[in-house]
Amino acid sequence: MADERFRPSQIDPEAQRQAEEDAPSIADGPLPQRGRSRLFSDDISQKSGNYIFTFGFPGSGKTTFHSFLTRYIMEEGPFKTEFLNKLGDGESDYDINRMVTTWKNEWREGRFPEPTPVGDDQIRELSFEVTPFQGVRTPLQFTFLEVSGEMLQAVLPTENQDPSLSRILRGLLENSNINLSLMLILNPDVHNNDELFLNFLNYMDNNLDFDIRERASLGILISKPQDALRTLKELRSGYDSVAELRGEYCEDFVEQFAKSTYRIWYDWPNPKKKMIGRLHLGEIEFDGEKYRLTNPDYASIGQIFGWVYHQFTGRKLGPTPLQRMLRWIKS
């Protein structure tokens, strides 16, 4: 059952342009402490580290992915997870605490998270250090950005505006000191995902002085996999007996549903730095008012995080070969 929060809204380009003009900027003076994005606190060109940049239309499931990933690494997975909320000036940014606390309360009640507001000052930079309890104990420090889909779809050209991105996001992408993992959220209810992703890549080709394909890993996540499976059955015969969208069927869906996106993924230079997966959350029910997650399933998000961990550390989660051998000997 699909979550109606994933459904994209129709954005008025003129209203979006006005919203971006009205958004506070550095030149406008200091932002209120509580509303400040961590990206305003430092020179973007001086940042480094591991970043997940999730890209998709409004309502595609970006915040759902981030919040469910946070729930997994903090509550469900075999990890010790800590906030990294110290700023360069020695102060602490408690936005991450506020946001994670809100997400935890929403998921505890089975509610889906609220969408991210529009504006540069609403961008949030959430950083974690995750240390596995078992197997390889290499800690991973990584950051993801909470950005509204309305801001991301500015890469689509309109009659009155060329493709663009917020100066914050462009500055982040231009920073060659950052290890970047691009996550494209493919929404099966939206038929112009291809246009968004193709224009995003073209924008980077035209505005970066290096080839993003050589530096970044690329993941494609399919939101609402049951809806995606129904669409795949409509697009191609031979899937009538398939009960779940998983494994090779995920790649089949992307190939049929988002042909240009699939070619981008297929042509990514390093096969070890790309993946296609489903964003399966568990059992979802409609309570007469809203959709709620009644029985969470962490298998998919665990596999996604395992891939992210491998991209940034070069190591795989789980027991080492020696540990597996010792377990086998003891069994």
N, C-alpha and C positions, 0 to 999 in steps of 0.2 A: 504494500500500500504506500503510495507516494505521500510525502509531506508537502502540504500546499505552500509552505514557506519557500520551497525550492522554485516555485513558479515565478518566472521573470515578469517584472512590470514593464509597461511601455514608457520609455523615458522621452520626454520632450527635449530635443537638443537645445532649444533656446533657454529652457528652464535650467538645464544642466550647465550651460555656459554662464548664466547669471549666478548660479550657485557657486561656481568656481571663482567668479570675480568677487563675490561677497565673502568668500572664505578668508579668515585671517591669514596673514603672511608674516614672515619675519620682519619685513619692512614696516608692518603696521604696529610694531611694538611687541612687548612680551605677552605671551598667551597666559590665561589663567592657569595656575599650577595644576589644578585637577584636570583641566581639559587639554593640557599640553601633551603633544606626542613626544615620545622619547627621541624621535628623529630630529626634533627641533633642538635638542639639547647638545648635540655634537656636530662637528663638521662631517658631513656624509663622506667626503673624500678620505677621511681618516679612519673610517670604520673598517673592520676586518672580521673574519669568522665565517661561520656556516649559516646560510640563510635559505629558508624555504619561501619561495614567492608563488603564491597560489593565484591563478588567473581564471576568470570565468564571468559569465553574465550575472547581473543581479538575480538573486534567488537560486543560483545554481547549486549552492551548498558549501561555499567556501568557509563561512563561519561555523557551519555544522561540522565540517572536516576538522577545523582547528580545535574546536571545543571538544569533540569526541576523541581526538588524538591526545589532548591535554588530560582528559579523564582517564584514558588508557595508561599513559605514562605515570600519572600521579596516583591512581587508585587500583588499577586492575592488572597491569603488567608487572613482571618481576624486576622492578627498578627502584632505585632511590633517586627521586627527582626533586630538585631545588630550583627556586626562582633565582634568576640573575637580574636583580633590580637596582644594583649600585650604579650610579651615574659617574661620569668622569670627574665631577667636582666633589665627589665624596658623599653627595646626597643620595637618597633612595627614591626611586620612582615607584609609587604604590599603585599605579594604574593596573599593573599586571595582577596584583593581589585582588583589586576590586573586580577585575574582569573574570578571573578564574573563580572567585567566590560566587559571582553571579551565575556562571556556567554550571558550577557544581550544584547549586540550588535548583537550577532549571532541569538538569538531567535527573536529579534525584526525584523530581516530580514527573519525569517523563516528557517534559516540555522541550521543544526545540528552541535554540537560542535566537534572540532578536537580531535582525540584520544590523550591519555596521552603518552608522550615519555617514552622510556625504561630507567631504571636506578634508583639506590637508591637516587641519588641527584634530581630526578624528582618527587619523592613522595611528595604529598602536603597534609597538614593537615589543613582542613578548619573547623573552629569552629564558632558556632552561639549561640546566646541567643534569644529564641522565646517566646514572651509573648502574649497569646490570648487576643483579645479585648473584648471578651464576654464569658459568662459562667465561668468556672473555670479559674482563672487568674494565675495559677501556672506557673512561667517561666521554660522553659526547655533549659538547656545548653547541646549541643551535638556537636560531631565532626564526620566528615567522611573523609576517606582517598582516595585521587586520586592516584591510582596505575595502571600501565600498565598491561593489560591482559597477555602480554608476560612474565612478572615476576611471575604472579600468576600460570601460567601453568607449572612452574618448579616443582610443586608437582606431576606431571606425571612422572613415572619412564621411562627411556629410556634404550637402550642397553648399553650405556656408562655412565649413571649417575643415581644415586639413587634420590628419591624425596627430594626436598629441598625448602626452602623459604629464602628470603632476611633476613639477621640478624635483620633488623629493624622490619619487619613484625612478625618474630618469637618472638622478644622481646616484641612486643605489645600483642601478643596472650598469652604469658607466664605471663603477668602482671595480677595478681588476683585482683588488686584494680580497674580495669576497668570494667564498666558495658557494656557488648558487645551485639550487635544485628548483627547477621550474615544474610546477604542478598545474596542469590544465584540467579543470573540472568540466566534464562533458555532460550536459544536461539533455536527456533524450526527449524532453518536451520542447526544446528549442531547435529550430532547423537551420539557424545561421551561426551555430558554433564555429563552423569552418571559417566564415568571414572574420569572426573575431580573432581566432587564433592565427590565421594567415596574415592579417593586418598587424597583429602584435609582433610576429616574427619579422615582417617586412619593416616595421618601425625600428626594431633593433638593428637590422641590417643597415638601415639608412642613417642611424644616429649614433651607433657605437663604433669606435675605432678598432674593434676586434670582432672576431666571429664568435658569437655567443655559443654556437654549437661545439666549439672546441673547449669551452670552459665550464659549461653547465651540464647537469644531468637533466633528463626530461621524463616526467611521469604523466600519464593520462589516467585520471580517475573518473569512472562512470558513476554518476549519482543515480539513485533510483534504479537499481539493476533489474528489478522485475519489470518495470516499464520499458527498459531498454531491451529486455528479452522479447517482450511482445512486439516491439518495433522490428527487431531482427527477424522474427517469424513472418512479419508482413513484407519485409524487404527481400527475403531470400527463402526459398524452399529448403526442406531437409532438416528443419529444426523442431518439427512438431513434437517429438518425443523428449526434447530437452526441457528439464524442469528448472534449472538454475543457470544464470549467466555467470560462468566462472571459467578459469583457465583459457583455453584457446578460443572459447566463444566470446570472451571479452574483446580479443583482437578482431574476431570476425565482425563484431558489432561496430567497432570503430572504423574498420575498412569499408563497411557498407554505409554507415550513417554519416560519417565525417571524412570524406575521401581525401580532401587536401590535408587535413590534420593527420590522417594516417600516413600520408606520404612524407610529411615532415618527420613524424616519429620513425618511420621505416628507414629514412635516409640519415638519421642521426649518426654521426661518425663512429662513436664507440658503442657497440652493442651492450657493453656492461653498464652503460650509463643511461639506460632507458628502460621503462616498464609501462605496462598497461594493467590496470587492476580495477576492481569494483569497490565502491564505497557502500558496503553493506553494513547496516547498523543493527539489524535485528527485526523483531516483530513490531509492526506499527499498526495501531488501531485508531479509528475515529470515534471520539467519545460523544458525538453529537454537536460538538462545538469546534474542536481542534483535533489534529492528529497528535498522537502521543506514542512515544517509544515504550512499549510495555515489557519487552523482553530483549535487553541488549545482547548483541553478539559481537565479540571483540576479535574474532578470527581475522577478518579483513583488515581492520585497522592495525592489528599486530603485524601482519605481513607487510603492510605499507611502511610502518615504522622500521621494520627490519631492513627493508630496502634503503630507506633514508639513512639509517645507521651505517650501513655498508658503504653508501656513497660518500659519507663524510669521514669515516674512520678507516675504511679499507678492510674492516673486519666484519665477521658475521656473528649475529646473536646466537646464543645457545652454547652447549658444551663444546669444548675443543676436541679434536680427534683423540688426544691422549685421555681426556676425561671420558669420552665415549668408550674407549678401549677398557679403561678401568671399571666402568659400569658393567661392561659385558663380562669381564672376568669375574666380578663379584656376583653376577646374576646366576 
